[in-house]
């Protein structure tokens, strides 16, 4: 364990590091030949404006964003 002492205080455990995700997350929704791309906020607004039947199809996607 003595060899580990020379690195003490020089490394940071991975669990303590702060990772920042970069880039825009998009949701792509398609039905037949039609599709749309939505950012997270726009997708939530779309979900809120839909009826119950459509919401049941979009709900699994909503859980992933």
Backbone as CSV, one residue per row, in Angstrom:
resi,resn,N_x,N_y,N_z,CA_x,CA_y,CA_z,C_x,C_y,C_z
1,UNK,0.808,-1.199,0.000,0.000,0.000,0.000,0.851,1.263,0.000
2,UNK,2.119,1.110,0.262,3.004,2.272,0.273,3.067,2.941,-1.094
3,UNK,2.999,2.132,-2.155,3.071,2.723,-3.498,1.871,3.597,-3.790
4,UNK,0.733,3.349,-3.152,-0.459,4.186,-3.321,-0.347,5.516,-2.607
5,UNK,0.503,5.579,-1.594,0.666,6.814,-0.814,1.204,7.961,-1.672
6,UNK,2.029,7.653,-2.653,2.605,8.719,-3.480,1.557,9.400,-4.354
7,UNK,0.403,8.736,-4.563,-0.671,9.320,-5.378,-1.783,9.923,-4.517
8,UNK,-1.658,9.814,-3.212,-2.698,10.306,-2.309,-2.896,11.811,-2.510
9,UNK,-4.151,12.209,-2.664,-4.476,13.616,-2.853,-4.344,14.102,-4.278
10,UNK,-3.861,13.262,-5.179,-3.664,13.673,-6.567,-4.763,13.178,-7.491
11,UNK,-5.539,12.218,-7.040,-6.597,11.683,-7.887,-7.950,11.927,-7.223
12,UNK,-8.976,11.914,-8.037,-10.332,12.142,-7.564,-11.173,10.923,-7.901
13,UNK,-11.861,10.343,-6.937,-12.713,9.189,-7.248,-13.755,9.547,-8.315
14,UNK,-14.041,8.601,-9.175,-14.967,8.838,-10.282,-16.333,9.288,-9.769
15,UNK,-16.788,8.738,-8.656,-18.097,9.098,-8.120,-18.207,10.542,-7.710
16,UNK,-17.090,11.197,-7.438,-17.122,12.583,-6.990,-16.995,13.576,-8.145
17,UNK,-16.631,13.103,-9.319,-16.493,14.001,-10.467,-17.851,14.461,-10.949
18,UNK,-17.902,15.641,-11.503,-19.149,16.175,-12.040,-19.085,16.094,-13.562
19,UNK,-19.984,15.304,-14.114,-20.050,15.169,-15.566,-21.217,16.002,-16.068
20,UNK,-20.979,16.757,-17.109,-22.009,17.592,-17.702,-22.292,17.060,-19.100
21,UNK,-23.548,16.700,-19.324,-23.918,16.248,-20.658,-24.040,17.464,-21.564
22,UNK,-23.483,17.340,-22.732,-23.531,18.442,-23.684,-24.330,18.019,-24.904
23,UNK,-24.841,19.004,-25.574,-25.578,18.738,-26.791,-27.075,18.714,-26.568
24,UNK,-27.780,18.898,-27.632,-29.232,18.948,-27.604,-29.793,17.541,-27.712
25,UNK,-30.705,17.197,-26.813,-31.379,15.910,-26.899,-32.646,16.097,-27.711
26,UNK,-32.820,15.256,-28.703,-33.993,15.322,-29.553,-34.774,14.026,-29.467
27,UNK,-36.075,14.155,-29.558,-36.965,13.008,-29.641,-37.496,12.985,-31.070
28,UNK,-37.372,11.845,-31.723,-37.897,11.692,-33.075,-39.129,10.808,-32.992
29,UNK,-40.253,11.340,-33.432,-41.514,10.608,-33.418,-41.912,10.376,-34.870
30,UNK,-42.238,9.128,-35.195,-42.668,8.859,-36.562,-43.897,7.965,-36.563
31,UNK,-44.721,8.174,-37.569,-45.914,7.351,-37.788,-46.081,7.222,-39.292
32,UNK,-45.847,6.026,-39.789,-45.925,5.817,-41.235,-44.856,6.610,-41.941
33,UNK,-45.251,7.449,-42.882,-44.296,8.250,-43.641,-44.041,9.616,-43.020
34,UNK,-44.691,9.920,-41.907,-44.557,11.222,-41.255,-43.667,11.113,-40.023
35,UNK,-42.917,12.186,-39.767,-42.081,12.206,-38.575,-41.919,13.638,-38.085
36,UNK,-41.494,13.763,-36.856,-41.206,15.074,-36.280,-40.071,14.933,-35.279
37,UNK,-39.258,15.976,-35.173,-38.193,15.998,-34.178,-38.520,17.087,-33.167
38,UNK,-38.370,16.753,-31.905,-38.745,17.669,-30.831,-37.656,17.684,-29.765
39,UNK,-37.378,18.870,-29.244,-36.545,18.973,-28.049,-37.371,18.476,-26.869
40,UNK,-36.735,18.266,-25.740,-37.423,17.706,-24.574,-38.632,18.533,-24.162
41,UNK,-38.463,19.839,-24.073,-39.560,20.706,-23.640,-40.715,20.675,-24.636
42,UNK,-40.418,20.737,-25.910,-41.470,20.708,-26.929,-42.202,19.366,-26.920
43,UNK,-41.456,18.276,-26.672,-42.097,16.968,-26.618,-43.063,16.892,-25.440
44,UNK,-42.683,17.445,-24.310,-43.574,17.451,-23.144,-44.831,18.259,-23.449
45,UNK,-44.673,19.390,-24.114,-45.840,20.188,-24.496,-46.734,19.420,-25.472
46,UNK,-46.127,18.711,-26.411,-46.891,17.883,-27.350,-47.659,16.811,-26.590
47,UNK,-46.980,16.138,-25.668,-47.608,15.084,-24.870,-48.813,15.624,-24.101
48,UNK,-48.647,16.784,-23.498,-49.734,17.373,-22.699,-50.946,17.749,-23.544
49,UNK,-50.721,18.037,-24.818,-51.823,18.471,-25.668,-52.567,17.319,-26.345
50,UNK,-52.078,16.100,-26.198,-52.685,14.942,-26.861,-53.785,14.309,-26.018
51,UNK,-54.627,13.547,-26.700,-55.676,12.788,-26.031,-55.111,11.540,-25.363
52,UNK,-55.949,10.867,-24.600,-55.522,9.708,-23.808,-54.954,8.589,-24.671
53,UNK,-55.556,8.331,-25.838,-55.086,7.239,-26.693,-53.667,7.490,-27.200
54,UNK,-53.391,8.717,-27.604,-52.052,9.058,-28.099,-51.058,9.079,-26.945
55,UNK,-51.484,9.580,-25.787,-50.593,9.639,-24.629,-50.073,8.268,-24.235
56,UNK,-50.891,7.248,-24.357,-50.433,5.915,-23.968,-49.313,5.421,-24.871
57,UNK,-49.265,5.903,-26.102,-48.170,5.537,-27.007,-46.921,6.382,-26.755
58,UNK,-47.118,7.624,-26.342,-45.985,8.526,-26.123,-45.378,8.381,-24.735
59,UNK,-46.120,7.828,-23.797,-45.660,7.738,-22.409,-44.323,6.999,-22.248
60,UNK,-44.114,5.862,-22.914,-42.805,5.191,-22.784,-41.632,6.065,-23.233
61,UNK,-41.850,6.894,-24.232,-40.807,7.804,-24.701,-40.569,8.887,-23.666
62,UNK,-41.643,9.399,-23.092,-41.544,10.449,-22.080,-40.727,9.975,-20.888
63,UNK,-40.828,8.720,-20.523,-40.054,8.185,-19.398,-38.566,8.138,-19.663
64,UNK,-38.155,8.195,-20.935,-36.732,8.093,-21.278,-36.029,9.436,-21.381
65,UNK,-36.781,10.522,-21.357,-36.121,11.831,-21.475,-36.025,12.522,-20.153
